[in-house]
């Protein structure tokens, strides 16, 4: 059993003492020293004493909960999360397969920047949807948002199948699909965090492998179905696959039992609580949380922008449609290893923050060292897809774990959702700016786009490093 922080605890004094000792060790691995103060080299003793007092007060509010760290039920939850994230993250990882088709067919008369709004709004509403399901999950669990999200997600794909104009894609795919994806994402990721602490990185990595599998299967499936049954039936078949996966997640992805929340006295009180928990600006007053959320926002927005336009870039270089779609599949396939191996190493050796700083930085290196100078060579493009896919898988699985490491388990859903609020605000301009940079689709424009996404990656790595500094300083240690 691992001891994790939460709000509900009852037990004897001896149990409390043992639990506090274990929790103190857990705090130490999460950025606190043995005296409940941050590791600091600040010579100002008065400042250090204030820091120690703040941490002691914070520790007094810590209560503990026994977390299984494994077992039959816990791994069934991981399986349920895996099945649900297959369509949720799989759709995000397959945006390039949809963008490259509709930009050449239904929306052929629209500019790249206009088409990009379809995917920018989709991602923005995905992250905004996370915000409002986060507080609900922490209080009531994930069953209701998962059922609602399943209905909306399936309806969005079926509606998109019949779209012909830009505004139809915006309503069906961007608005309905984006909100559905966000409503589903928070409970699917957060339920795993309620069953694991020490093994949280590896458990989350296993669950998010579903997104990589969806990112492999969906582009290849769509490429084949586009040419055999057409766009409409291709998306209808995709909707059937997605609803089957989501039904499995509803059956198995359940949070660990928690105490019954006190009911609200009226609807106004309920609305006030949910909006307050969804838009809790106090979290951003914590420097470690603010910079971790910024790091996640820069890194994940860079990933989604790159993956959205990778297939179009390959087509612009003169590669066939088969090769272009296969590049997306290869990126997501190697992401399976990228999600598992760094997650295991992070839990066992390096720490979560150290690993995410390294992988985000190397994603920028792969952009600038392979994609930018050698993208015209198809073999180099394959090598880039493999290396970048490994980094991308690691980033997408480790970012929520880093947020969880600096959060109470009982507050994980709200804090995870709040981090996505920042990401949503950043997503609004990121992909349209990328589309505007690409413009008419000349290789020079794409090269400028590569530099643009690389700078976001560098910023993401720097923000995670700053967040780590606020927890443990710049000391060389596992964190």
C-alpha positions in Angstrom: 0.0 0.0 0.0 1.2 3.5 -0.8 0.0 6.5 1.2 -1.4 9.4 -0.9 -2.8 12.7 0.1 -6.6 13.3 0.1 -9.3 14.9 2.3 -10.8 11.8 4.0 -9.1 9.9 6.8 -10.1 8.2 10.0 -8.0 5.9 12.2 -6.0 5.5 15.4 -3.2 7.8 16.6 -0.7 5.1 15.8 -2.0 4.7 12.3 -2.0 8.5 11.9 1.7 8.7 13.0 2.7 5.9 10.6 0.7 7.5 7.8 2.2 10.9 8.4 5.7 9.4 8.3 4.9 7.7 5.0 3.2 10.8 3.6 6.2 12.9 4.7 8.4 10.6 2.6 6.0 11.0 -0.3 6.1 14.8 0.1 9.9 14.7 0.0 9.8 12.9 -3.3 7.4 15.5 -4.5 9.5 18.6 -3.8 9.7 18.9 0.0 12.6 18.2 2.3 12.4 16.2 5.5 11.5 19.4 7.5 8.5 20.1 5.2 10.3 23.0 3.6 11.3 23.4 0.0 14.9 22.6 -0.8 16.4 26.1 -0.9 19.8 27.7 -1.0 18.4 31.2 -0.1 20.6 32.8 2.5 17.8 34.9 3.9 17.0 32.9 7.0 13.8 34.9 7.6 12.5 34.0 4.2 13.4 30.4 4.8 11.5 30.3 8.1 8.4 31.7 6.4 8.7 29.1 3.8 9.0 26.4 6.4 6.0 27.7 8.3 4.0 27.7 5.1 4.9 24.1 4.3 4.1 23.0 7.9 0.7 24.6 7.6 0.2 22.9 4.3 1.2 19.6 5.7 -1.2 19.9 8.6 -4.0 20.0 6.0 -2.7 16.7 4.5 -4.8 13.7 5.2 -4.0 10.3 3.9 -5.7 7.5 2.0 -4.6 4.0 1.3 -4.0 3.5 -2.4 -3.9 -0.1 -3.8 -1.0 0.5 -6.3 -2.2 -2.5 -8.3 -4.5 -5.5 -8.0 -7.2 -6.9 -10.2 -9.6 -4.0 -9.9 -7.0 -1.3 -10.3 -5.7 -2.7 -13.6 -9.2 -3.2 -14.8 -9.6 0.5 -14.4 -6.5 1.1 -16.4 -7.9 -1.2 -19.1 -11.2 0.8 -19.1 -9.2 4.1 -19.4 -7.2 2.6 -22.2 -10.3 1.7 -24.1 -11.8 5.1 -23.7 -8.7 7.0 -24.6 -8.3 5.0 -27.8 -11.0 7.1 -29.5 -10.5 10.3 -27.4 -6.7 10.7 -27.9 -6.8 8.6 -31.1 -9.0 11.3 -32.7 -6.6 14.0 -31.6 -3.7 12.0 -33.0 -5.6 11.5 -36.3 -6.5 15.1 -37.1 -4.0 15.1 -39.9 -5.8 12.3 -41.6 -9.0 14.4 -41.6 -7.3 17.7 -42.4 -5.5 16.4 -45.4 -8.7 15.0 -46.9 -11.2 17.8 -46.3 -8.7 20.5 -47.4 -8.4 18.7 -50.8 -12.1 17.9 -51.1 -15.0 19.5 -49.2 -13.0 22.6 -48.3 -10.8 22.8 -51.3 -11.9 26.4 -51.9 -11.0 27.6 -48.4 -7.6 28.9 -47.4 -5.3 26.9 -45.1 -5.9 29.4 -42.3 -9.7 29.1 -42.5 -9.5 25.3 -42.6 -7.2 25.4 -39.5 -10.0 26.9 -37.5 -11.9 23.6 -37.6 -9.1 21.9 -35.7 -8.2 24.9 -33.5 -11.7 25.2 -32.2 -12.0 21.4 -31.8 -8.9 21.4 -29.6 -9.8 24.5 -27.7 -13.2 23.1 -26.8 -11.6 19.8 -25.9 -9.5 21.5 -23.2 -12.4 23.7 -22.1 -14.6 20.6 -21.7 -11.9 19.2 -19.4 -12.4 22.1 -17.1 -16.1 21.5 -16.4 -15.9 17.8 -16.0 -12.9 18.0 -13.6 -14.8 19.4 -10.6 -17.8 17.1 -11.3 -15.4 14.1 -11.3 -13.8 15.1 -8.0 -17.2 15.4 -6.3 -19.4 12.8 -8.0 -17.2 10.5 -10.0 -17.0 9.9 -13.7 -20.0 7.8 -14.8 -22.3 10.7 -15.8 -19.7 12.7 -17.8 -18.6 9.5 -19.5 -22.1 8.5 -20.6 -22.9 12.0 -21.8 -19.6 12.3 -23.6 -20.1 9.0 -25.3 -23.4 10.1 -26.8 -22.0 13.5 -27.9 -18.8 12.0 -29.3 -20.7 9.5 -31.4 -23.2 12.1 -32.6 -20.3 14.4 -33.6 -18.6 11.9 -35.8 -21.9 10.9 -37.5 -22.7 14.6 -38.0 -19.3 15.3 -39.5 -19.8 12.5 -42.0 -22.5 14.6 -43.7 -20.7 17.9 -43.6 -20.0 19.8 -46.9 -19.2 23.4 -45.8 -16.9 25.1 -43.4 -19.6 26.2 -40.9 -21.1 22.6 -40.9 -17.6 21.2 -39.9 -17.3 23.9 -37.3 -20.7 23.0 -35.7 -20.5 19.2 -35.9 -16.8 18.4 -35.6 -15.3 21.4 -33.8 -18.1 22.3 -31.3 -19.9 19.1 -30.6 -16.9 16.8 -31.0 -14.5 19.1 -29.1 -16.8 19.4 -26.1 -17.5 15.7 -26.1 -13.8 14.9 -26.2 -13.1 17.2 -23.3 -16.0 15.9 -21.2 -14.6 12.3 -21.6 -10.9 13.1 -21.2 -10.8 14.2 -17.5 -12.6 11.2 -16.0 -10.7 8.8 -18.2 -7.3 10.1 -17.1 -8.3 11.0 -13.5 -9.8 7.7 -12.6 -6.3 6.0 -12.9 -4.8 8.6 -10.5 -7.2 7.5 -7.7 -5.7 4.0 -7.8 -2.0 4.7 -8.1 0.6 7.0 -6.6 4.1 5.4 -6.8 3.1 3.6 -10.0 1.0 6.5 -11.4 3.4 7.3 -14.3 3.5 3.7 -15.6 -0.3 3.2 -15.0 -1.1 6.4 -16.8 1.3 5.5 -19.6 -0.3 2.2 -20.1 -3.8 3.8 -20.2 -2.7 6.5 -22.7 -1.2 3.8 -25.0 -4.8 3.6 -26.2 -4.4 7.0 -27.8 -1.3 5.8 -29.7 -3.2 2.7 -31.0 -6.1 4.9 -32.1 -3.6 7.2 -33.8 -2.2 4.2 -35.7 -5.5 2.4 -36.6 -7.7 5.4 -37.4 -5.5 7.1 -40.1 -4.8 3.7 -41.8 -8.5 2.7 -41.6 -9.7 6.1 -42.9 -7.2 6.0 -45.8 -8.5 2.6 -46.9 -12.2 3.5 -46.4 -11.9 6.9 -48.2 -11.1 5.1 -51.4 -13.5 2.2 -51.0 -16.7 3.4 -49.4 -16.2 7.2 -49.4 -15.9 9.9 -46.7 -19.4 9.5 -45.2 -19.3 5.7 -44.6 -15.7 6.0 -43.5 -16.7 8.2 -40.6 -19.8 6.1 -39.8 -17.6 3.0 -39.4 -15.3 5.1 -37.3 -18.2 6.1 -35.1 -19.1 2.5 -34.6 -15.6 1.6 -33.5 -15.5 4.6 -31.1 -18.8 3.8 -29.4 -17.8 0.2 -28.8 -14.5 1.4 -27.1 -16.4 4.0 -25.0 -18.9 1.4 -23.8 -16.1 -0.7 -22.5 -14.7 2.4 -20.7 -18.0 3.1 -19.0 -18.0 -0.5 -17.7 -14.5 -0.6 -16.3 -13.1 2.9 -15.8 -14.3 3.7 -12.3 -12.7 5.9 -9.7 -11.7 4.4 -6.3 -14.5 4.5 -3.7 -14.8 7.8 -2.0 -17.1 9.2 0.8 -20.5 10.5 -0.3 -20.4 14.3 -0.9 -22.9 16.4 1.0 -25.8 17.3 -1.3 -26.3 20.9 -2.4 -29.1 22.8 -0.8 -30.3 24.3 -4.1 -29.4 24.6 -7.7 -27.7 28.0 -7.3 -25.3 26.6 -4.7 -24.5 23.7 -7.1 -23.8 26.0 -10.0 -21.7 28.3 -7.8 -19.6 25.3 -6.7 -19.1 23.8 -10.1 -18.1 27.1 -11.8 -15.9 27.9 -8.8 -14.1 24.6 -9.0 -13.8 24.8 -12.8 -12.4 28.3 -12.8 -10.2 28.3 -9.7 -7.7 31.0 -10.4 -5.9 30.4 -7.0 -4.1 27.4 -8.5 -2.3 29.7 -10.9 -0.9 31.7 -7.9 1.3 28.7 -7.2 4.4 29.2 -9.3 5.2 25.5 -9.5 1.7 24.8 -10.9 1.6 27.8 -13.2 4.9 26.9 -14.9 4.0 23.2 -15.1 0.7 24.2 -16.8 2.6 26.5 -19.1 5.0 23.7 -19.9 2.2 21.4 -20.7 0.4 24.0 -22.8 3.5 24.8 -24.9 4.5 21.2 -25.4 1.1 19.7 -26.3 0.1 22.6 -28.5 3.4 22.2 -30.4 2.6 18.4 -30.8 -0.9 18.9 -32.0 0.1 21.6 -34.5 2.9 19.4 -35.9 0.8 16.3 -36.2 -2.1 18.2 -37.8 0.1 19.3 -40.7 2.6 16.4 -41.0 0.5 14.7 -43.7 0.0 17.9 -45.7 3.7 18.6 -45.5 4.5 15.2 -46.9 2.1 15.7 -49.7 3.7 19.1 -50.4 7.1 17.3 -50.7 5.6 15.1 -53.5 5.1 11.9 -51.5 2.0 9.8 -52.1 -1.1 9.8 -50.0 -0.3 6.3 -48.8 3.1 7.4 -47.5 1.7 10.6 -46.0 -1.0 8.7 -44.0 1.5 6.0 -43.0 3.8 8.6 -41.5 1.0 9.6 -39.1 0.5 6.0 -38.2 4.2 5.4 -37.7 4.4 8.4 -35.4 1.6 7.1 -33.3 2.9 3.5 -33.4 6.3 4.3 -32.0 4.4 6.5 -29.5 3.3 3.3 -27.8 6.9 2.6 -26.7 7.3 6.4 -26.0 4.4 6.2 -23.6 5.6 3.1 -21.7 9.4 3.2 -21.6 9.9 6.8 -20.3 7.0 6.3 -17.9 8.7 3.2 -16.4 12.1 5.0 -16.2 10.4 8.1 -14.6 8.8 6.0 -11.9 11.9 3.9 -11.3 14.9 6.1 -11.8 14.7 9.7 -13.1 11.5 11.2 -11.7 8.6 12.5 -13.7 9.7 16.1 -14.1 13.3 15.2 -15.1 12.0 12.9 -17.8 9.5 15.3 -19.3 12.1 18.1 -19.4 14.4 15.8 -21.4 11.8 14.5 -23.8 10.3 17.9 -24.6 13.7 19.3 -25.3 14.6 16.4 -27.6 11.4 16.9 -29.5 12.6 20.3 -30.4 16.0 18.9 -31.4 14.4 16.4 -33.7 12.4 19.2 -35.3 15.4 21.3 -36.0 18.0 18.6 -36.8 15.8 16.3 -38.9 12.5 17.7 -40.1 13.8 21.2 -41.0 16.9 20.4 -43.0 16.1 16.9 -44.3 12.3 16.8 -44.7 12.6 16.5 -48.4 14.2 13.1 -48.1 11.5 10.5 -47.5 13.9 8.2 -45.6 14.8 11.1 -43.3 11.1 11.9 -42.9 10.5 8.3 -41.7 13.4 8.6 -39.2 11.9 11.9 -38.0 8.5 10.3 -37.6 9.9 7.5 -35.5 12.0 9.7 -33.2 9.5 12.5 -32.8 6.7 9.9 -32.2 8.7 8.4 -29.3 9.1 11.9 -27.7 5.4 12.8 -28.4 4.2 9.6 -26.7 6.3 10.3 -23.6 5.2 14.0 -23.4 1.5 13.2 -23.7 1.6 10.5 -21.0 3.9 12.3 -18.5 2.4 15.8 -18.5 -0.8 14.8 -16.5 1.5 12.8 -14.1 3.6 15.9 -13.5 0.4 17.9 -12.7 -0.6 15.1 -10.3 2.8 15.1 -8.6 2.3 18.6 -7.4 -1.4 18.1 -6.5 -3.5 16.3 -3.9 -5.1 13.2 -5.2 -8.5 14.5 -4.1 -8.0 17.7 -6.1 -6.3 16.1 -9.2 -9.4 16.4 -11.4 -9.8 20.1 -10.7 -6.1 20.9 -11.1 -5.8 18.8 -14.2 -8.8 20.6 -15.7 -7.4 24.0 -14.7 -4.1 23.3 -16.5 -6.2 22.6 -19.6 -7.9 25.9 -19.2 -4.5 27.6 -19.8 -3.9 25.2 -22.7 -7.3 26.0 -24.2 -6.6 29.7 -24.2 -3.2 29.0 -25.9 -4.8 26.7 -28.4 -7.1 29.3 -29.9 -4.4 31.1 -31.8 -1.7 28.4 -32.1 -3.1 26.3 -35.0 -4.5 29.3 -37.0 -1.1 31.0 -36.7 0.4 27.8 -38.0 -2.0 27.8 -40.9 -1.3 31.4 -41.7 2.5 30.7 -41.6 2.0 27.8 -44.0 -0.2 30.0 -46.3 -0.1 28.7 -49.9 1.8 25.6 -48.8 5.2 26.3 -50.2 8.2 24.4 -48.6 9.7 27.7 -47.4 6.4 28.4 -45.5 6.5 24.9 -44.0 10.1 25.4 -42.8 9.0 28.6 -41.0 6.2 26.5 -39.4 8.7 24.0 -38.2 10.7 26.7 -36.5 7.5 28.0 -34.9 6.6 24.6 -33.4 10.2 24.1 -32.3 10.3 27.4 -30.3 7.1 26.3 -28.5 8.8 23.0 -27.5 11.9 24.9 -26.2 9.5 27.1 -24.2 7.7 24.1 -22.8 10.9 22.4 -21.6 12.1 25.7 -20.0 8.7 26.1 -18.1 8.9 22.5 -16.7 12.5 23.2 -15.6 11.3 26.4 -13.8 8.4 24.5 -12.2 10.9 21.9 -11.0 13.1 24.7 -9.5 10.2 26.0 -7.4 9.8 22.5 -6.0 13.4 21.3 -5.4 15.7 23.9 -6.8 18.2 23.2 -9.5 19.8 20.4 -7.6 20.6 17.1 -9.4 18.1 14.7 -7.8 15.3 12.4 -8.7 12.1 14.4 -9.1 
